[in-house]
Each structure stands twice: as structure tokens, then as C-alpha cells.
Amino acid sequence: MVPAPSAWGSSIRTSLFRNWKTVAAVPAIVAGTACYQYTSSGPDGVQPGRIVHVDLTAPGAATLASAIGPNATALNGRVLTRAGNDVMLAVMQIDRSNGPEQFLKDEPISLSLDNLSAIQLRSFDKQRTALAVGGVVAVLVAGRLFLDQDGLFSNKGTSSGNTK
């Protein structure tokens, strides 16, 4: 004989099924509000898989001009490989001294660490992400409470005026 499921467990399953969109939105909220920070690093921090922001020296910009165009001052990208001082970077953004920045889709560029004046590593910022997620959740909860008020956007709990 199998015991009957408790009413408590059944109500939780029903509630989760009814609110599946809300439950499914939580990972998207966290992913969409993730915050990052850049911290200064030395050449040792440039390792495969890391996302970096590198400032180019004037000779470095001149060396890369044939590959990325003139007036480049900085690159953002993911380190693909590193062999000694040579780095293969999947470039996502090029900052220029004059003109707007240019966005790329992981364009591989080979460069030497000798051509860099500064290196910054991107890392996940837990505190700012927690604050951002908390703010988004608070706005969603407040919005839901506001919309569910009786008589605001519906006539729940109010008289229709018809007495028949």
C-alpha cells in the first residue's frame, strides 16, 4: 500500500507549476545582471581562457596597424594561447584614439606582451552582482504586488453595479 502524497507537497508542486515562468526566469535574471570588474595584472596573469583588457604602446599599435587598423589604443578579448611573450587573443573590442571603438566577434590577433603598456584581468564581482539581482527581484516583486491589487486593473472584489 502506497501512502497518499501530503497536501503540503501537492500544493508546492501546484504552485511551482503555476509559477513556472517565474521560477524559470531566476537563472536568466542572474545571468543578465552579472557584474564584472577589471583589476591590474602583470604579464603572468595573461593565461588561456582569461578575458583581458590590454593597453597598447605606440610601437605596439604601429606593429598591429596592418591587422587591426590605425590609431588603436587598447584591445579587449579572450586569451586563446600563450607561448612565452607571444599571445593569441580573440579580440572583441578595439579602442581607438580617434573615432568610435570597434566591436568584433572573437577575431584572432597575435601580439607580443612587449607591445603592452598595461594589462587588466576581468573577474566576476559577487557583491555588485548580488546587489543588482536583489534590485531586479525587488522591482519584479513590487510590480507583481502593484498589478495584483484589487480594482486597479480589474474589478476583482468590486460590485459590478448590477443588482439582479
C-alpha positions as CSV (number, residue, x, y, z in Angstrom):
1,M,0.0,0.0,0.0
2,V,1.5,3.4,-1.1
3,P,0.8,6.3,1.2
4,A,-1.0,9.2,-0.2
5,P,1.1,12.3,-1.0
6,S,0.8,15.0,1.6
7,A,-1.3,18.1,0.8
8,W,1.7,20.3,1.5
9,G,3.9,18.6,-1.2
10,S,1.0,18.7,-3.6
11,S,0.4,22.4,-3.1
12,I,4.1,23.2,-3.6
13,R,4.1,21.3,-6.9
14,T,0.9,23.0,-8.0
15,S,2.3,26.4,-7.0
16,L,5.6,25.8,-8.9
17,F,3.7,24.5,-11.9
18,R,1.6,27.6,-12.0
19,N,4.6,29.9,-11.5
20,W,7.0,28.1,-13.8
21,K,7.7,31.2,-15.7
22,T,8.9,33.0,-12.6
23,V,11.0,30.0,-11.5
24,A,12.5,29.7,-15.0
25,A,13.3,33.4,-15.0
26,V,15.6,33.3,-12.0
27,P,18.7,31.9,-13.9
28,A,18.1,34.4,-16.7
29,I,18.0,37.3,-14.1
30,V,21.2,36.2,-12.5
31,A,23.0,35.8,-15.9
32,G,21.6,39.0,-17.3
33,T,22.7,41.1,-14.3
34,A,26.1,39.6,-13.7
35,C,28.7,42.3,-13.0
36,Y,32.4,42.2,-13.7
37,Q,35.4,44.3,-12.7
38,Y,38.8,44.7,-14.2
39,T,41.9,44.6,-12.0
40,S,45.5,45.4,-12.9
41,S,47.8,42.5,-13.5
42,G,51.3,41.7,-14.7
43,P,52.2,39.5,-17.7
44,D,51.8,36.3,-15.6
45,G,48.0,36.9,-15.4
46,V,47.7,36.6,-19.2
47,Q,46.7,32.9,-19.4
48,P,44.5,31.0,-21.8
49,G,40.8,31.4,-21.1
50,R,41.1,34.7,-19.3
51,I,39.4,37.8,-20.6
52,V,41.7,40.8,-20.6
53,H,41.8,44.5,-21.4
54,V,45.3,45.5,-22.7
55,D,46.6,49.0,-23.4
56,L,49.0,49.1,-26.4
57,T,52.2,51.0,-26.5
58,A,52.7,53.3,-29.5
59,P,55.1,50.9,-31.2
60,G,52.7,48.1,-30.4
61,A,49.8,49.9,-32.1
62,A,52.1,50.6,-35.1
63,T,53.0,46.9,-35.3
64,L,49.3,45.8,-35.2
65,A,48.1,48.5,-37.6
66,S,48.1,46.2,-40.6
67,A,45.9,43.7,-38.7
68,I,43.6,45.9,-36.8
69,G,43.8,49.3,-38.4
70,P,45.3,52.6,-37.4
71,N,45.0,54.5,-34.1
72,A,44.4,51.5,-31.8
73,T,45.0,52.2,-28.1
74,A,43.6,49.2,-26.4
75,L,42.1,45.7,-27.0
76,N,39.5,43.6,-25.1
77,G,39.4,39.9,-25.7
78,R,39.9,36.3,-24.5
79,V,43.4,34.8,-24.4
80,L,43.4,31.8,-26.7
81,T,47.1,30.7,-26.4
82,R,50.3,31.9,-24.8
83,A,53.8,30.9,-25.7
84,G,56.5,32.9,-23.9
85,N,55.8,36.5,-24.7
86,D,53.6,35.7,-27.7
87,V,49.8,35.8,-27.1
88,M,46.9,34.9,-29.4
89,L,43.9,37.0,-28.4
90,A,40.3,36.5,-29.6
91,V,39.6,40.3,-29.9
92,M,36.1,41.5,-29.0
93,Q,36.7,45.3,-29.0
94,I,39.3,47.7,-30.2
95,D,39.5,51.2,-28.6
96,R,40.9,53.9,-30.9
97,S,42.5,57.3,-30.1
98,N,40.1,59.0,-32.6
99,G,36.8,57.5,-33.7
100,P,34.5,55.1,-32.0
101,E,35.5,51.8,-30.6
102,Q,35.1,48.8,-32.9
103,F,33.4,45.6,-31.9
104,L,34.5,42.2,-33.3
105,K,33.4,38.6,-32.9
106,D,36.4,36.8,-31.4
107,E,38.8,37.9,-34.2
108,P,42.2,36.1,-33.5
109,I,45.1,38.5,-33.3
110,S,48.7,37.6,-32.4
111,L,50.7,40.1,-30.3
112,S,53.7,40.3,-28.1
113,L,53.5,41.2,-24.4
114,D,56.3,43.6,-25.1
115,N,53.8,45.8,-27.0
116,L,51.5,46.3,-24.0
117,S,51.7,49.1,-21.5
118,A,49.0,47.8,-19.1
119,I,47.1,44.6,-18.6
120,Q,43.8,44.2,-16.7
121,L,42.0,40.9,-16.0
122,R,38.2,40.6,-15.9
123,S,36.7,38.9,-12.9
124,F,33.2,38.2,-11.5
125,D,32.1,40.8,-8.9
126,K,30.0,38.9,-6.4
127,Q,28.9,41.9,-4.3
128,R,27.7,44.1,-7.2
129,T,26.0,41.1,-8.9
130,A,24.2,40.3,-5.6
131,L,23.0,43.9,-5.3
132,A,21.9,44.0,-9.0
133,V,20.0,40.7,-8.7
134,G,18.4,41.8,-5.4
135,G,17.3,45.1,-7.1
136,V,15.8,43.3,-10.1
137,V,13.9,40.8,-7.9
138,A,12.6,43.6,-5.6
139,V,11.3,45.5,-8.7
140,L,9.6,42.4,-10.0
141,V,8.0,41.6,-6.6
142,A,6.8,45.2,-6.2
143,G,5.5,45.2,-9.7
144,R,3.6,41.9,-9.2
145,L,2.1,43.3,-5.9
146,F,1.1,46.5,-7.6
147,L,-0.6,44.7,-10.5
148,D,-2.4,42.2,-8.2
149,Q,-4.2,45.0,-6.2
150,D,-8.0,44.7,-6.3
151,G,-9.7,47.2,-8.5
152,L,-6.5,48.6,-10.1
153,F,-6.6,46.9,-13.4
154,S,-9.6,44.6,-12.8
155,N,-12.8,44.6,-11.0
156,K,-12.0,41.7,-8.6
157,G,-13.8,42.1,-5.4
158,T,-15.9,45.1,-6.5
159,S,-19.5,45.4,-7.3
160,S,-20.5,45.3,-10.9
161,G,-23.4,47.7,-10.3
162,N,-25.9,45.1,-11.5
163,T,-28.2,44.1,-8.6
164,K,-30.3,41.5,-10.4
